[in-house]
Amino acid sequence: MKTGFDASKYIEEQSKYILERVNDKNSERLYLEFGGKLVHDKHAMRVLPGFDENAKIKLLQKMKEKAEIIICIFAGDITTSKTRQDFGITYDLEVLRLIDTFRKYDLAINSVVITRYEDQPAVNMFINKLNRRGIKTYRHLFTKGYPTDVDTIVSDEGYGANPYIEVTKPLVVVTGPGGGSGKLATCLSQLYHDYRRGMKVRYAKFETFPIWNLPLKHPVNVAYEAATADLKDVNMIDSFHLEAYGQKAVNYNRDLEVFPVVKRIIEKITGEEADYKSPTDMGVNRVGFSITDDDAVRRASEQELIRRYLIAQCDYKKGKIDEDSLLRSKLLMDDLNVKVEDRAVVKPARDYAEHKRSEDKRYENVVVMAIELPDGSIVTGRSSRRMVAAAAAVLNAIKKLCGLSDDIYLLSPMVLETIQRLKTDILQNEKSSLNLEEILSSLTISAATNPSAQIAVEKLLMLKGCKAHCTAILSDRDEQTLRDLGLDVTSDPEYLTNNLYFN
């Protein structure tokens, strides 16, 4: 993919801009709310080709002597097992993954805050798990009086009812696994307690999307709406910023709706007029200044719109989202006159599946996956009694990358038969077809005696970033393995069988 973003310039400019806020002589501490993904921001990497998915944590690493991190998670997201789509893991597991990642970058983790705490078994079990591993936890209840009764919010009954999170460093980063984690409420609660202790502190927000200095309907900003369709986020012109400065800036509805309340709360806490005249003023985001090729960014964002719609279709089929969220994704795609078929791997997968079905009735339930290789060529693979479509497509892709002809065997038939017998005769599985993980294990075993298989294993790294599409909903295991390989995969919203459990 053509690069359209300067990652090194971004890290340099962004860290400088944050430090300006941290070093403000009128403030002893900055609470910085991090919206979006602090690490492994794959959405940003897809819509801003050239963006380093770990850019934000790398810039924090440059400030690690001054920074500590608070992680927030909404209690309701624990009880509903809300999932992070990029990794296919629940939000509570994402918190654990974040802690491990922050430690790897030598960043100080202060604590985990359970926001809008409810006394439920799943929530208490999560708290116990953290406490017994040495992670401090805090429980914040729903803020009494929020959002209209500012006098109650800024009182011992409101923020005062929350325990104070003991912090020591001048930069406190407040993050979470996703939107609605309670980051803003945690920041404002800390402001209240610090001012009660006689400290002058400030609040700022680091939200990558929407990009405030790009047009409202720029594909990057529209792609953000698609990514948050389930939250009903809508991009809007920041009317407060326009009125204060005569300058157009883009923000989203939740920030605009809550700004007057946040402004009043800050003024009530500090006893002074707020520094900020708009939600945009609160932000420290400089990502828009590092775009180097607007056309490349537009094309990448249009692809993301298609990807989000295909994922929404499957999520609707699985019962994960409502119809409004699905329709919202479709409308956003239609607004930019983008079609599903504009994703290069969709039509070849569907066409090959249709061809096999029309050719022979035995292929009535055939599933096909297509993969777009780095040179733009497309390879396909179909399901068979030996293996699933994802496994066949990956094998065909690495064969082509090796320059091997299609009739060369990479896998030992004896190895495949042995694993299939293990699945059916010993493990009592319903199906003998090998999934992608099992095929990759067979490939590495075959590599010990087959030089072609050894070369093919090494080519798996070249699949990272490639697009793939399957004509049926993938199993959780195949989807996770494809993610681990780094493929950007989508599916048609069709189940292979009518089975509800053995699907």
C-alpha positions in Angstrom: 0.0 0.0 0.0 1.2 3.5 -0.8 2.4 5.4 2.2 0.5 8.6 3.2 1.7 9.3 6.7 5.0 10.3 8.3 5.3 8.3 11.6 8.6 9.8 12.8 7.4 13.4 12.3 4.2 12.6 14.2 6.0 11.2 17.3 8.3 14.2 17.4 5.6 16.8 17.1 3.0 15.0 19.2 5.4 14.5 22.2 6.5 18.1 22.0 2.9 19.3 22.1 2.0 17.1 25.1 5.1 18.3 27.0 4.1 21.9 26.5 0.9 21.1 28.5 2.7 19.0 31.1 5.3 21.8 31.7 2.7 24.5 32.1 3.9 26.7 35.1 0.3 27.3 36.3 -0.3 23.5 36.8 1.3 20.9 38.9 -0.1 17.9 37.0 -1.9 17.1 33.7 -4.5 14.4 33.5 -4.5 13.3 29.9 -7.4 11.2 28.7 -6.4 8.9 25.9 -9.3 8.1 23.6 -9.0 5.2 21.1 -6.2 2.6 21.2 -3.0 3.6 23.1 -1.3 0.5 21.7 -1.8 -1.6 18.6 -4.0 1.0 17.0 -4.7 -1.0 13.9 -7.6 1.3 12.8 -5.1 4.2 12.5 -2.6 2.0 10.8 -5.2 1.0 8.1 -6.6 4.5 7.4 -3.3 6.3 7.7 -0.8 4.1 5.7 2.6 4.6 7.2 1.2 5.1 10.8 3.0 3.1 13.4 0.4 1.2 15.3 2.4 1.7 18.5 3.3 5.4 17.9 1.3 6.6 20.8 3.0 4.4 23.4 6.4 5.1 21.9 5.9 8.8 22.4 4.8 8.1 26.0 8.0 6.0 26.4 9.9 9.2 25.6 8.2 10.8 28.6 8.2 7.7 30.9 10.1 9.5 33.8 7.1 12.0 34.0 4.2 9.6 33.3 2.1 7.0 35.0 -1.0 5.2 33.6 -4.5 4.6 35.0 -6.6 2.0 33.1 -10.4 2.4 33.2 -13.0 -0.3 32.4 -16.8 0.0 32.6 -18.3 -2.7 34.9 -21.0 -3.4 32.3 -18.4 -4.3 29.7 -17.1 -7.0 32.0 -20.6 -8.5 32.6 -21.5 -8.4 28.8 -18.1 -9.8 27.7 -17.7 -6.9 25.3 -15.0 -7.7 22.7 -12.2 -5.8 21.1 -12.7 -6.6 17.4 -9.1 -6.3 16.2 -7.9 -9.0 18.6 -11.1 -11.0 19.3 -10.7 -10.7 23.1 -13.0 -9.4 25.8 -12.4 -6.0 27.4 -11.3 -7.5 30.7 -8.7 -9.6 28.9 -7.7 -6.5 27.0 -6.9 -4.7 30.3 -4.6 -7.6 31.2 -2.9 -7.4 27.8 -2.5 -3.6 28.1 -0.8 -4.0 31.5 1.7 -6.5 30.0 2.3 -4.2 27.0 2.9 -1.1 29.2 5.4 -3.1 31.3 7.2 -4.1 28.2 7.7 -0.4 27.3 8.8 0.3 30.9 5.8 2.5 31.7 4.5 2.8 35.2 1.0 1.4 35.8 -0.7 3.1 38.7 -4.0 1.1 38.9 -7.1 -0.2 37.3 -10.4 1.7 37.9 -13.8 -0.1 37.6 -16.1 2.6 36.6 -19.9 2.6 37.3 -19.1 -0.3 39.6 -21.9 -2.9 40.2 -21.7 -5.6 42.8 -21.8 -8.5 40.3 -19.9 -11.9 40.4 -18.0 -11.3 37.1 -16.9 -7.9 38.2 -15.7 -8.9 41.6 -13.9 -11.9 40.2 -12.0 -9.6 37.8 -11.1 -7.3 40.7 -9.9 -10.3 42.8 -7.8 -11.5 39.9 -6.0 -8.1 39.6 -5.5 -7.6 43.4 -4.0 -11.1 43.7 -1.5 -10.3 41.0 -0.4 -7.1 42.7 -2.4 -4.6 40.6 -4.1 -1.9 42.6 -7.8 -1.4 41.8 -10.4 1.3 42.6 -14.2 1.2 42.4 -16.0 4.3 41.1 -19.8 4.3 41.4 -22.1 6.2 39.0 -21.7 9.9 39.7 -24.7 11.2 41.6 -26.3 14.1 39.8 -24.5 13.6 36.5 -24.9 15.2 34.0 -27.1 18.2 34.9 -26.8 18.8 38.6 -23.3 20.3 38.7 -23.6 21.3 42.4 -24.1 17.6 43.4 -21.5 16.3 40.9 -18.8 18.6 42.4 -19.5 17.7 46.0 -18.8 14.9 48.5 -21.9 13.1 47.2 -20.6 13.2 43.7 -16.9 13.0 42.8 -16.2 13.1 46.5 -17.8 9.7 46.9 -15.1 8.1 44.7 -11.8 7.0 46.4 -8.9 9.2 45.4 -6.3 7.5 43.2 -2.9 8.1 44.7 -0.7 9.5 41.9 2.7 11.0 42.1 3.9 12.0 38.6 3.2 15.2 36.6 1.6 13.4 33.6 -1.2 10.9 34.4 -2.4 9.1 31.3 -6.0 7.8 31.7 -6.8 5.1 29.1 -9.2 2.2 28.6 -10.0 -0.8 26.3 -12.6 1.2 24.3 -15.2 4.0 24.2 -17.4 4.5 27.3 -14.8 3.1 29.7 -15.3 6.1 32.1 -12.0 7.9 31.4 -13.5 11.4 31.5 -15.3 10.8 34.8 -12.1 9.4 36.3 -10.1 12.5 35.2 -12.7 14.9 36.6 -12.9 13.0 39.8 -9.2 13.3 40.3 -9.3 17.0 39.5 -11.9 17.4 42.3 -9.8 15.5 44.8 -6.5 17.3 43.9 -8.1 20.8 44.2 -9.5 19.7 47.6 -5.9 18.9 48.5 -4.7 22.3 47.4 -3.1 21.3 44.1 -3.6 23.0 40.8 -4.0 20.4 38.0 -5.3 20.4 34.4 -7.2 18.1 32.1 -6.6 17.5 28.4 -7.8 14.9 25.8 -5.8 12.9 23.3 -8.3 11.7 20.7 -6.8 10.6 17.3 -10.2 10.5 15.5 -12.0 12.4 14.1 -9.0 14.5 12.8 -10.1 18.0 13.8 -8.2 19.8 11.0 -9.5 17.7 8.1 -12.9 18.3 6.4 -16.0 16.9 8.0 -16.7 14.4 5.2 -13.1 13.4 4.6 -12.9 9.6 4.3 -10.7 9.4 7.3 -13.3 11.0 9.5 -16.1 9.0 7.9 -14.2 5.8 8.6 -14.1 6.8 12.3 -17.9 7.0 12.3 -18.0 3.5 10.8 -15.7 2.3 13.5 -18.0 3.6 16.2 -21.3 2.9 14.5 -22.4 0.8 17.6 -21.8 3.8 19.8 -23.9 6.0 17.5 -21.0 8.6 17.2 -21.6 11.3 14.6 -18.9 13.8 13.4 -19.9 17.4 13.6 -18.4 20.9 13.2 -17.3 22.1 16.6 -19.7 25.0 16.9 -18.0 26.3 20.1 -14.6 26.5 18.3 -16.2 28.2 15.3 -17.8 30.8 17.5 -14.7 31.4 19.6 -12.1 31.5 16.8 -14.0 31.7 13.5 -12.2 28.4 12.5 -13.9 25.2 11.4 -12.8 22.1 13.4 -14.3 18.6 13.4 -15.3 16.8 16.6 -17.9 14.2 17.4 -21.3 14.4 19.0 -20.5 13.0 22.4 -17.7 15.5 23.0 -19.9 18.4 21.8 -22.9 17.4 23.9 -20.9 17.0 27.1 -18.6 20.1 26.6 -20.9 22.7 28.3 -21.2 20.3 31.3 -17.5 19.5 31.5 -16.7 23.2 31.3 -19.1 24.0 34.1 -17.7 21.2 36.2 -14.1 22.3 35.7 -15.0 25.9 36.6 -16.9 24.7 39.7 -13.9 22.6 40.8 -11.3 25.3 40.1 -13.3 28.4 41.0 -11.9 30.0 37.8 -13.0 30.5 34.3 -12.0 27.4 32.2 -9.0 27.7 29.9 -10.9 25.9 27.1 -13.4 27.6 24.8 -14.2 24.4 22.8 -13.8 20.6 22.8 -11.1 21.1 20.2 -9.2 23.3 22.7 -9.1 20.4 25.1 -7.4 18.1 22.5 -3.7 17.7 22.0 -3.9 15.7 18.7 -1.4 16.6 15.9 -2.0 13.6 13.7 -3.5 15.7 10.8 -0.2 17.6 10.4 1.7 14.4 9.6 -0.3 13.3 6.5 2.0 13.4 3.5 -0.3 12.0 0.7 -4.0 12.9 1.1 -5.0 10.7 -1.9 -3.4 7.6 -0.4 -5.1 8.2 2.9 -8.5 8.7 1.2 -8.2 5.4 -0.7 -7.1 3.5 2.5 -10.1 5.0 4.4 -12.5 4.0 1.7 -11.2 0.4 2.1 -11.8 0.6 5.8 -15.4 1.6 5.3 -16.0 -1.5 3.2 -14.2 -3.6 5.8 -16.3 -2.2 8.6 -19.5 -2.9 6.7 -18.6 -6.5 6.1 -17.7 -7.0 9.7 -21.0 -5.3 10.7 -22.9 -7.7 8.5 -21.3 -10.7 10.3 -21.7 -9.2 13.7 -25.4 -8.6 13.0 -25.8 -12.3 11.9 -24.1 -13.3 15.1 -26.4 -11.1 17.2 -23.7 -8.8 18.4 -25.1 -5.5 17.1 -28.5 -4.1 16.3 -30.0 -3.4 12.9 -29.5 0.4 13.3 -25.7 -0.1 13.6 -25.7 -2.2 10.4 -27.7 0.3 8.5 -25.4 3.1 9.7 -22.4 1.3 8.3 -24.1 0.9 5.0 -25.2 4.6 4.8 -21.7 5.8 5.5 -20.3 3.6 2.7 -23.1 4.8 0.3 -22.2 8.5 1.2 -18.8 8.1 -0.4 -20.2 6.0 -3.3 -18.1 3.0 -2.2 -19.2 -0.6 -3.0 -18.3 -3.9 -1.3 -16.9 -5.1 -4.6 -14.3 -2.3 -4.5 -12.5 -4.5 -2.0 -10.3 -6.4 -4.4 -10.6 -9.8 -2.8 -14.4 -10.0 -2.5 -15.4 -10.6 -6.2 -12.7 -13.3 -6.9 -13.8 -15.3 -3.8 -17.5 -15.1 -4.7 -16.9 -15.8 -8.4 -14.8 -18.9 -7.7 -17.3 -20.3 -5.2 -20.2 -19.7 -7.7 -18.1 -21.4 -10.4 -17.5 -24.5 -8.3 -21.1 -24.7 -7.3 -22.4 -24.5 -10.9 -19.7 -27.0 -12.1 -20.7 -29.8 -9.7 -23.4 -30.4 -7.1 -20.8 -31.9 -4.8 -19.5 -28.3 -4.3 -22.9 -27.0 -3.2 -21.4 -26.0 0.3 -18.0 -25.0 -1.0 -16.3 -22.1 0.9 -13.7 -20.0 -0.9 -11.1 -17.5 0.5 -9.2 -15.0 -1.7 -6.0 -13.3 -0.6 -4.4 -10.3 -2.3 -0.6 -10.6 -2.3 1.8 -7.6 -1.9 2.2 -7.4 -5.8 -1.6 -7.0 -6.2 -2.2 -10.5 -7.6 -5.1 -12.6 -6.1 -4.9 -16.3 -5.0 -7.8 -18.4 -3.9 -8.3 -21.6 -1.9 -11.4 -23.7 -1.4 -12.6 -25.9 1.4 -12.2 -29.7 1.0 -12.4 -32.9 3.1 -8.7 -32.3 3.8 -8.7 -28.6 5.0 -10.8 -25.5 5.4 -10.7 -22.7 2.8 -8.5 -20.4 4.9 -5.8 -23.1 5.1 -6.0 -23.8 1.3 -5.8 -20.1 0.5 -2.7 -19.5 2.8 -0.9 -22.5 1.3 -1.6 -21.4 -2.3 -0.5 -17.8 -1.3 2.9 -18.9 0.1 3.4 -21.3 -2.9 3.0 -18.4 -5.3 5.3 -16.2 -3.1 7.9 -19.1 -3.4 7.4 -19.4 -7.1 6.4 -23.1 -6.7 3.9 -24.7 -9.1 0.5 -25.7 -7.8 1.1 -29.4 -8.2 4.1 -29.5 -5.7 3.1 -30.9 -2.4 4.2 -28.9 0.7 2.6 -31.3 3.2 3.2 -34.9 3.8 -0.1 -36.9 3.2 0.9 -39.2 6.0 1.1 -36.3 8.5 -2.3 -35.0 7.3 -3.9 -38.4 7.7 -2.5 -38.9 11.1 -3.9 -35.6 12.4 -7.2 -36.3 10.8 -7.4 -39.6 12.6 -6.5 -37.9 15.8 -9.4 -35.4 15.3 -12.1 -38.0 14.5 -11.1 -41.3 16.1 -9.5 -40.0 19.4 -10.8 -36.5 20.0 -14.2 -37.4 18.6 -14.6 -34.2 16.4 -17.5 -34.1 14.0 -15.4 -33.0 11.1 -12.0 -34.2 9.9 -11.1 -31.1 7.8 -8.0 -29.5 9.3 -8.2 -25.8 10.3 -5.6 -23.3 9.5 -3.6 -23.7 12.7 -3.4 -27.5 12.2 -2.3 -27.0 8.6 0.5 -24.6 9.7 1.6 -27.1 12.3 1.7 -29.8 9.6 3.7 -27.4 7.4 6.4 -26.8 10.0 6.6 -30.6 10.7 7.0 -31.2 6.9 9.7 -28.5 6.7 12.1 -30.8 8.7 12.3 -33.1 5.6 11.0 -31.0 2.8 13.1 -28.0 1.6 10.1 -26.5 -0.3 8.1 -26.5 2.9 10.9 -24.8 4.7 11.0 -22.0 2.2 7.2 -21.7 2.3 7.2 -21.3 6.1 9.6 -18.3 5.7 7.2 -16.7 3.2 4.4 -16.6 5.8 5.8 -13.3 7.1 5.0 -11.7 3.7 1.3 -12.2 4.3 1.3 -9.5 7.0 -1.0 -6.6 5.9 -2.5 -8.5 3.0 -6.3 -8.4 2.5 -8.4 -11.6 2.5 -12.1 -12.4 2.1 -14.0 -15.6 2.8 -17.4 -16.5 1.4 -18.6 -17.8 4.8 -18.2 -16.8 8.4 -14.9 -18.1 9.7 -14.5 -20.2 12.8 -13.1 -18.3 15.8 -9.9 -20.3 15.7 -9.3 -19.6 11.9 -10.1 -16.0 12.3 -7.6 -15.6 15.2 -4.9 -17.5 13.3 -5.4 -15.2 10.3 -5.1 -12.2 12.7 -1.9 -13.6 14.2 -0.5 -13.9 10.7 -1.3 -10.2 10.2 -4.0 -10.7 7.5 -6.8 -8.2 7.2 -9.7 -10.6 6.7 -13.4 -10.2 6.1 -16.3 -12.6 5.5 -19.7 -12.8 3.9 -22.4 -13.1 6.5 -23.2 -16.8 5.8 -22.8 -19.8 8.0 -21.5 -23.0 6.4 -24.1 -25.2 8.0 -27.4 -24.9 9.9 -25.7 -26.3 13.1 -25.8 -24.0 16.0 -22.9 -25.4 18.0 -20.9 -27.6 15.6 -20.6 -24.9 13.0 
